[in-house]
């Protein structure tokens, strides 16, 4: 049984590239939106928060 020879430096670099791509994708999703899109998301979230608060029972 012979194992496949792996260059650890290459594996480390590939992992770093994959991590960078994942982080870049998250940043594009978070910061790559127009002002109107951000406002719409905030409004939707605020409405959901108000609805949830409206269903709370008083202690």
PDB file of N, CA, C and O in Angstrom:
ATOM      1  N   UNK A   1       0.838  -1.175   0.000  1.00  0.00           N
ATOM      2  CA  UNK A   1       0.000   0.000   0.000  1.00  0.00           C
ATOM      3  C   UNK A   1       0.884   1.239   0.000  1.00  0.00           C
ATOM      4  O   UNK A   1       1.646   1.477   0.937  1.00  0.00           O
ATOM      5  N   UNK A   2       0.772   2.002  -1.038  1.00  0.00           N
ATOM      6  CA  UNK A   2       1.544   3.233  -1.074  1.00  0.00           C
ATOM      7  C   UNK A   2       0.586   4.418  -1.017  1.00  0.00           C
ATOM      8  O   UNK A   2      -0.424   4.458  -1.719  1.00  0.00           O
ATOM      9  N   UNK A   3       0.919   5.357  -0.187  1.00  0.00           N
ATOM     10  CA  UNK A   3       0.085   6.539  -0.019  1.00  0.00           C
ATOM     11  C   UNK A   3       0.475   7.585  -1.056  1.00  0.00           C
ATOM     12  O   UNK A   3       1.594   7.599  -1.569  1.00  0.00           O
ATOM     13  N   UNK A   4      -0.462   8.441  -1.340  1.00  0.00           N
ATOM     14  CA  UNK A   4      -0.187   9.521  -2.285  1.00  0.00           C
ATOM     15  C   UNK A   4       0.692  10.564  -1.604  1.00  0.00           C
ATOM     16  O   UNK A   4       0.444  10.945  -0.460  1.00  0.00           O
ATOM     17  N   UNK A   5       1.701  11.013  -2.301  1.00  0.00           N
ATOM     18  CA  UNK A   5       2.601  12.016  -1.754  1.00  0.00           C
ATOM     19  C   UNK A   5       1.934  13.383  -1.884  1.00  0.00           C
ATOM     20  O   UNK A   5       1.439  13.755  -2.948  1.00  0.00           O
ATOM     21  N   UNK A   6       1.934  14.118  -0.774  1.00  0.00           N
ATOM     22  CA  UNK A   6       1.259  15.412  -0.729  1.00  0.00           C
ATOM     23  C   UNK A   6       2.273  16.487  -0.365  1.00  0.00           C
ATOM     24  O   UNK A   6       3.034  16.348   0.592  1.00  0.00           O
ATOM     25  N   UNK A   7       2.266  17.557  -1.144  1.00  0.00           N
ATOM     26  CA  UNK A   7       3.116  18.693  -0.844  1.00  0.00           C
ATOM     27  C   UNK A   7       2.344  19.583   0.138  1.00  0.00           C
ATOM     28  O   UNK A   7       1.365  20.228  -0.236  1.00  0.00           O
ATOM     29  N   UNK A   8       2.792  19.608   1.387  1.00  0.00           N
ATOM     30  CA  UNK A   8       2.068  20.321   2.437  1.00  0.00           C
ATOM     31  C   UNK A   8       2.016  21.827   2.184  1.00  0.00           C
ATOM     32  O   UNK A   8       1.030  22.481   2.523  1.00  0.00           O
ATOM     33  N   UNK A   9       3.059  22.368   1.599  1.00  0.00           N
ATOM     34  CA  UNK A   9       3.073  23.800   1.300  1.00  0.00           C
ATOM     35  C   UNK A   9       1.970  24.134   0.303  1.00  0.00           C
ATOM     36  O   UNK A   9       1.276  25.139   0.458  1.00  0.00           O
ATOM     37  N   UNK A  10       1.805  23.306  -0.709  1.00  0.00           N
ATOM     38  CA  UNK A  10       0.775  23.533  -1.719  1.00  0.00           C
ATOM     39  C   UNK A  10      -0.622  23.403  -1.096  1.00  0.00           C
ATOM     40  O   UNK A  10      -1.523  24.178  -1.417  1.00  0.00           O
ATOM     41  N   UNK A  11      -0.792  22.431  -0.216  1.00  0.00           N
ATOM     42  CA  UNK A  11      -2.082  22.241   0.444  1.00  0.00           C
ATOM     43  C   UNK A  11      -2.413  23.451   1.306  1.00  0.00           C
ATOM     44  O   UNK A  11      -3.554  23.913   1.317  1.00  0.00           O
ATOM     45  N   UNK A  12      -1.423  23.964   2.025  1.00  0.00           N
ATOM     46  CA  UNK A  12      -1.638  25.147   2.858  1.00  0.00           C
ATOM     47  C   UNK A  12      -2.044  26.345   2.009  1.00  0.00           C
ATOM     48  O   UNK A  12      -2.958  27.086   2.373  1.00  0.00           O
ATOM     49  N   UNK A  13      -1.372  26.536   0.885  1.00  0.00           N
ATOM     50  CA  UNK A  13      -1.688  27.657   0.006  1.00  0.00           C
ATOM     51  C   UNK A  13      -3.088  27.514  -0.590  1.00  0.00           C
ATOM     52  O   UNK A  13      -3.819  28.499  -0.689  1.00  0.00           O
ATOM     53  N   UNK A  14      -3.463  26.319  -0.979  1.00  0.00           N
ATOM     54  CA  UNK A  14      -4.797  26.101  -1.529  1.00  0.00           C
ATOM     55  C   UNK A  14      -5.865  26.377  -0.475  1.00  0.00           C
ATOM     56  O   UNK A  14      -6.910  26.951  -0.781  1.00  0.00           O
ATOM     57  N   UNK A  15      -5.603  25.970   0.762  1.00  0.00           N
ATOM     58  CA  UNK A  15      -6.552  26.224   1.847  1.00  0.00           C
ATOM     59  C   UNK A  15      -6.674  27.724   2.093  1.00  0.00           C
ATOM     60  O   UNK A  15      -7.777  28.230   2.299  1.00  0.00           O
ATOM     61  N   UNK A  16      -5.554  28.437   2.072  1.00  0.00           N
ATOM     62  CA  UNK A  16      -5.576  29.881   2.283  1.00  0.00           C
ATOM     63  C   UNK A  16      -6.362  30.566   1.162  1.00  0.00           C
ATOM     64  O   UNK A  16      -7.120  31.498   1.427  1.00  0.00           O
ATOM     65  N   UNK A  17      -6.193  30.120  -0.075  1.00  0.00           N
ATOM     66  CA  UNK A  17      -6.938  30.694  -1.187  1.00  0.00           C
ATOM     67  C   UNK A  17      -8.432  30.444  -1.032  1.00  0.00           C
ATOM     68  O   UNK A  17      -9.243  31.339  -1.266  1.00  0.00           O
ATOM     69  N   UNK A  18      -8.792  29.231  -0.639  1.00  0.00           N
ATOM     70  CA  UNK A  18     -10.202  28.895  -0.460  1.00  0.00           C
ATOM     71  C   UNK A  18     -10.818  29.737   0.654  1.00  0.00           C
ATOM     72  O   UNK A  18     -11.946  30.210   0.524  1.00  0.00           O
ATOM     73  N   UNK A  19     -10.079  29.924   1.751  1.00  0.00           N
ATOM     74  CA  UNK A  19     -10.569  30.751   2.853  1.00  0.00           C
ATOM     75  C   UNK A  19     -10.750  32.201   2.392  1.00  0.00           C
ATOM     76  O   UNK A  19     -11.735  32.853   2.739  1.00  0.00           O
ATOM     77  N   UNK A  20      -9.802  32.688   1.618  1.00  0.00           N
ATOM     78  CA  UNK A  20      -9.888  34.054   1.099  1.00  0.00           C
ATOM     79  C   UNK A  20     -11.085  34.231   0.186  1.00  0.00           C
ATOM     80  O   UNK A  20     -11.782  35.243   0.255  1.00  0.00           O
ATOM     81  N   UNK A  21     -11.324  33.249  -0.669  1.00  0.00           N
ATOM     82  CA  UNK A  21     -12.476  33.334  -1.569  1.00  0.00           C
ATOM     83  C   UNK A  21     -13.777  33.321  -0.788  1.00  0.00           C
ATOM     84  O   UNK A  21     -14.710  34.050  -1.123  1.00  0.00           O
ATOM     85  N   UNK A  22     -13.849  32.497   0.252  1.00  0.00           N
ATOM     86  CA  UNK A  22     -15.058  32.415   1.072  1.00  0.00           C
ATOM     87  C   UNK A  22     -15.308  33.751   1.782  1.00  0.00           C
ATOM     88  O   UNK A  22     -16.439  34.233   1.835  1.00  0.00           O
ATOM     89  N   UNK A  23     -14.254  34.332   2.317  1.00  0.00           N
ATOM     90  CA  UNK A  23     -14.386  35.616   3.005  1.00  0.00           C
ATOM     91  C   UNK A  23     -14.774  36.725   2.025  1.00  0.00           C
ATOM     92  O   UNK A  23     -15.586  37.590   2.354  1.00  0.00           O
ATOM     93  N   UNK A  24     -14.197  36.700   0.830  1.00  0.00           N
ATOM     94  CA  UNK A  24     -14.531  37.702  -0.181  1.00  0.00           C
ATOM     95  C   UNK A  24     -15.996  37.588  -0.592  1.00  0.00           C
ATOM     96  O   UNK A  24     -16.666  38.602  -0.784  1.00  0.00           O
ATOM     97  N   UNK A  25     -16.490  36.376  -0.725  1.00  0.00           N
ATOM     98  CA  UNK A  25     -17.901  36.174  -1.075  1.00  0.00           C
ATOM     99  C   UNK A  25     -18.816  36.745   0.003  1.00  0.00           C
ATOM    100  O   UNK A  25     -19.826  37.378  -0.304  1.00  0.00           O
ATOM    101  N   UNK A  26     -18.460  36.520   1.261  1.00  0.00           N
ATOM    102  CA  UNK A  26     -19.257  37.058   2.366  1.00  0.00           C
ATOM    103  C   UNK A  26     -19.229  38.581   2.353  1.00  0.00           C
ATOM    104  O   UNK A  26     -20.255  39.219   2.589  1.00  0.00           O
ATOM    105  N   UNK A  27     -18.076  39.165   2.080  1.00  0.00           N
ATOM    106  CA  UNK A  27     -17.967  40.627   2.033  1.00  0.00           C
ATOM    107  C   UNK A  27     -18.756  41.197   0.865  1.00  0.00           C
ATOM    108  O   UNK A  27     -19.387  42.245   0.998  1.00  0.00           O
ATOM    109  N   UNK A  28     -18.728  40.513  -0.286  1.00  0.00           N
ATOM    110  CA  UNK A  28     -19.505  40.988  -1.429  1.00  0.00           C
ATOM    111  C   UNK A  28     -20.990  40.972  -1.103  1.00  0.00           C
ATOM    112  O   UNK A  28     -21.725  41.880  -1.491  1.00  0.00           O
ATOM    113  N   UNK A  29     -21.432  39.942  -0.392  1.00  0.00           N
ATOM    114  CA  UNK A  29     -22.844  39.858  -0.028  1.00  0.00           C
ATOM    115  C   UNK A  29     -23.210  40.942   0.972  1.00  0.00           C
ATOM    116  O   UNK A  29     -24.301  41.507   0.896  1.00  0.00           O
ATOM    117  N   UNK A  30     -22.320  41.241   1.903  1.00  0.00           N
ATOM    118  CA  UNK A  30     -22.635  42.197   2.960  1.00  0.00           C
ATOM    119  C   UNK A  30     -22.483  43.646   2.502  1.00  0.00           C
ATOM    120  O   UNK A  30     -23.306  44.487   2.863  1.00  0.00           O
ATOM    121  N   UNK A  31     -21.468  43.951   1.730  1.00  0.00           N
ATOM    122  CA  UNK A  31     -21.154  45.342   1.410  1.00  0.00           C
ATOM    123  C   UNK A  31     -21.422  45.719  -0.034  1.00  0.00           C
ATOM    124  O   UNK A  31     -21.357  46.899  -0.378  1.00  0.00           O
ATOM    125  N   UNK A  32     -21.719  44.760  -0.881  1.00  0.00           N
ATOM    126  CA  UNK A  32     -21.888  45.047  -2.301  1.00  0.00           C
ATOM    127  C   UNK A  32     -23.322  45.309  -2.694  1.00  0.00           C
ATOM    128  O   UNK A  32     -23.736  44.964  -3.800  1.00  0.00           O
ATOM    129  N   UNK A  33     -24.091  45.918  -1.800  1.00  0.00           N
ATOM    130  CA  UNK A  33     -25.492  46.187  -2.092  1.00  0.00           C
ATOM    131  C   UNK A  33     -25.720  47.689  -2.180  1.00  0.00           C
ATOM    132  O   UNK A  33     -24.981  48.480  -1.593  1.00  0.00           O
ATOM    133  N   UNK A  34     -26.747  48.066  -2.916  1.00  0.00           N
ATOM    134  CA  UNK A  34     -27.058  49.481  -3.052  1.00  0.00           C
ATOM    135  C   UNK A  34     -27.698  50.001  -1.765  1.00  0.00           C
ATOM    136  O   UNK A  34     -28.101  49.231  -0.893  1.00  0.00           O
ATOM    137  N   UNK A  35     -27.779  51.315  -1.676  1.00  0.00           N
ATOM    138  CA  UNK A  35     -28.367  51.935  -0.493  1.00  0.00           C
ATOM    139  C   UNK A  35     -29.834  51.535  -0.355  1.00  0.00           C
ATOM    140  O   UNK A  35     -30.313  51.321   0.759  1.00  0.00           O
ATOM    141  N   UNK A  36     -30.542  51.433  -1.462  1.00  0.00           N
ATOM    142  CA  UNK A  36     -31.953  51.056  -1.431  1.00  0.00           C
ATOM    143  C   UNK A  36     -32.125  49.619  -0.943  1.00  0.00           C
ATOM    144  O   UNK A  36     -33.046  49.328  -0.180  1.00  0.00           O
ATOM    145  N   UNK A  37     -31.244  48.724  -1.378  1.00  0.00           N
ATOM    146  CA  UNK A  37     -31.315  47.337  -0.924  1.00  0.00           C
ATOM    147  C   UNK A  37     -31.059  47.238   0.578  1.00  0.00           C
ATOM    148  O   UNK A  37     -31.732  46.483   1.279  1.00  0.00           O
ATOM    149  N   UNK A  38     -30.096  47.994   1.062  1.00  0.00           N
ATOM    150  CA  UNK A  38     -29.800  47.991   2.496  1.00  0.00           C
ATOM    151  C   UNK A  38     -30.985  48.530   3.284  1.00  0.00           C
ATOM    152  O   UNK A  38     -31.337  47.985   4.330  1.00  0.00           O
ATOM    153  N   UNK A  39     -31.603  49.601   2.787  1.00  0.00           N
ATOM    154  CA  UNK A  39     -32.752  50.188   3.473  1.00  0.00           C
ATOM    155  C   UNK A  39     -33.920  49.210   3.490  1.00  0.00           C
ATOM    156  O   UNK A  39     -34.613  49.094   4.501  1.00  0.00           O
ATOM    157  N   UNK A  40     -34.145  48.512   2.392  1.00  0.00           N
ATOM    158  CA  UNK A  40     -35.236  47.541   2.330  1.00  0.00           C
ATOM    159  C   UNK A  40     -35.007  46.408   3.324  1.00  0.00           C
ATOM    160  O   UNK A  40     -35.947  45.959   3.979  1.00  0.00           O
ATOM    161  N   UNK A  41     -33.771  45.948   3.439  1.00  0.00           N
ATOM    162  CA  UNK A  41     -33.453  44.889   4.390  1.00  0.00           C
ATOM    163  C   UNK A  41     -33.675  45.366   5.820  1.00  0.00           C
ATOM    164  O   UNK A  41     -34.232  44.640   6.643  1.00  0.00           O
ATOM    165  N   UNK A  42     -33.240  46.586   6.111  1.00  0.00           N
ATOM    166  CA  UNK A  42     -33.448  47.147   7.454  1.00  0.00           C
ATOM    167  C   UNK A  42     -34.933  47.287   7.759  1.00  0.00           C
ATOM    168  O   UNK A  42     -35.362  46.987   8.873  1.00  0.00           O
ATOM    169  N   UNK A  43     -35.726  47.737   6.789  1.00  0.00           N
ATOM    170  CA  UNK A  43     -37.162  47.909   7.004  1.00  0.00           C
ATOM    171  C   UNK A  43     -37.835  46.565   7.252  1.00  0.00           C
ATOM    172  O   UNK A  43     -38.696  46.452   8.125  1.00  0.00           O
ATOM    173  N   UNK A  44     -37.451  45.562   6.500  1.00  0.00           N
ATOM    174  CA  UNK A  44     -38.023  44.229   6.681  1.00  0.00           C
ATOM    175  C   UNK A  44     -37.681  43.682   8.056  1.00  0.00           C
ATOM    176  O   UNK A  44     -38.536  43.110   8.733  1.00  0.00           O
ATOM    177  N   UNK A  45     -36.443  43.855   8.466  1.00  0.00           N
ATOM    178  CA  UNK A  45     -36.010  43.376   9.775  1.00  0.00           C
ATOM    179  C   UNK A  45     -36.725  44.119  10.897  1.00  0.00           C
ATOM    180  O   UNK A  45     -37.114  43.512  11.895  1.00  0.00           O
ATOM    181  N   UNK A  46     -36.901  45.425  10.740  1.00  0.00           N
ATOM    182  CA  UNK A  46     -37.584  46.216  11.756  1.00  0.00           C
ATOM    183  C   UNK A  46     -39.042  45.776  11.884  1.00  0.00           C
ATOM    184  O   UNK A  46     -39.570  45.682  12.992  1.00  0.00           O
ATOM    185  N   UNK A  47     -39.693  45.507  10.749  1.00  0.00           N
ATOM    186  CA  UNK A  47     -41.088  45.054  10.789  1.00  0.00           C
ATOM    187  C   UNK A  47     -41.192  43.700  11.480  1.00  0.00           C
ATOM    188  O   UNK A  47     -42.120  43.474  12.256  1.00  0.00           O
ATOM    189  N   UNK A  48     -40.265  42.811  11.212  1.00  0.00           N
ATOM    190  CA  UNK A  48     -40.268  41.501  11.862  1.00  0.00           C
ATOM    191  C   UNK A  48     -40.045  41.649  13.367  1.00  0.00           C
ATOM    192  O   UNK A  48     -40.682  40.955  14.159  1.00  0.00           O
ATOM    193  N   UNK A  49     -39.153  42.542  13.760  1.00  0.00           N
ATOM    194  CA  UNK A  49     -38.898  42.781  15.190  1.00  0.00           C
ATOM    195  C   UNK A  49     -40.135  43.343  15.880  1.00  0.00           C
ATOM    196  O   UNK A  49     -40.470  42.929  16.990  1.00  0.00           O
ATOM    197  N   UNK A  50     -40.821  44.297  15.219  1.00  0.00           N
ATOM    198  CA  UNK A  50     -42.040  44.871  15.806  1.00  0.00           C
ATOM    199  C   UNK A  50     -43.128  43.815  15.949  1.00  0.00           C
ATOM    200  O   UNK A  50     -43.836  43.779  16.955  1.00  0.00           O
ATOM    201  N   UNK A  51     -43.259  42.963  14.952  1.00  0.00           N
ATOM    202  CA  UNK A  51     -44.274  41.909  15.008  1.00  0.00           C
ATOM    203  C   UNK A  51     -43.980  40.956  16.166  1.00  0.00           C
ATOM    204  O   UNK A  51     -44.885  40.570  16.906  1.00  0.00           O
ATOM    205  N   UNK A  52     -42.718  40.582  16.316  1.00  0.00           N
ATOM    206  CA  UNK A  52     -42.339  39.687  17.407  1.00  0.00           C
ATOM    207  C   UNK A  52     -42.595  40.342  18.759  1.00  0.00           C
ATOM    208  O   UNK A  52     -43.130  39.709  19.669  1.00  0.00           O
ATOM    209  N   UNK A  53     -42.214  41.609  18.889  1.00  0.00           N
ATOM    210  CA  UNK A  53     -42.451  42.322  20.156  1.00  0.00           C
ATOM    211  C   UNK A  53     -43.929  42.457  20.445  1.00  0.00           C
ATOM    212  O   UNK A  53     -44.323  42.452  21.612  1.00  0.00           O
ATOM    213  N   UNK A  54     -44.760  42.578  19.428  1.00  0.00           N
ATOM    214  CA  UNK A  54     -46.195  42.709  19.600  1.00  0.00           C
ATOM    215  C   UNK A  54     -46.837  41.445  20.163  1.00  0.00           C
ATOM    216  O   UNK A  54     -47.912  41.507  20.759  1.00  0.00           O
ATOM    217  N   UNK A  55     -46.196  40.321  19.980  1.00  0.00           N
ATOM    218  CA  UNK A  55     -46.744  39.059  20.457  1.00  0.00           C
ATOM    219  C   UNK A  55     -46.235  38.673  21.850  1.00  0.00           C
ATOM    220  O   UNK A  55     -46.567  37.600  22.353  1.00  0.00           O
ATOM    221  N   UNK A  56     -45.447  39.523  22.462  1.00  0.00           N
ATOM    222  CA  UNK A  56     -44.942  39.215  23.801  1.00  0.00           C
ATOM    223  C   UNK A  56     -46.041  39.400  24.836  1.00  0.00           C
ATOM    224  O   UNK A  56     -46.909  40.262  24.704  1.00  0.00           O
ATOM    225  N   UNK A  57     -45.982  38.585  25.845  1.00  0.00           N
ATOM    226  CA  UNK A  57     -46.940  38.709  26.936  1.00  0.00           C
ATOM    227  C   UNK A  57     -46.331  39.575  28.024  1.00  0.00           C
ATOM    228  O   UNK A  57     -45.123  39.538  28.258  1.00  0.00           O
ATOM    229  N   UNK A  58     -47.163  40.345  28.677  1.00  0.00           N
ATOM    230  CA  UNK A  58     -46.710  41.191  29.781  1.00  0.00           C
ATOM    231  C   UNK A  58     -46.562  40.331  31.026  1.00  0.00           C
ATOM    232  O   UNK A  58     -47.386  39.450  31.271  1.00  0.00           O
ATOM    233  N   UNK A  59     -45.547  40.572  31.796  1.00  0.00           N
ATOM    234  CA  UNK A  59     -45.335  39.827  33.045  1.00  0.00           C
ATOM    235  C   UNK A  59     -45.958  40.530  34.216  1.00  0.00           C
ATOM    236  O   UNK A  59     -45.875  40.044  35.344  1.00  0.00           O
TER     237      UNK A  59
END
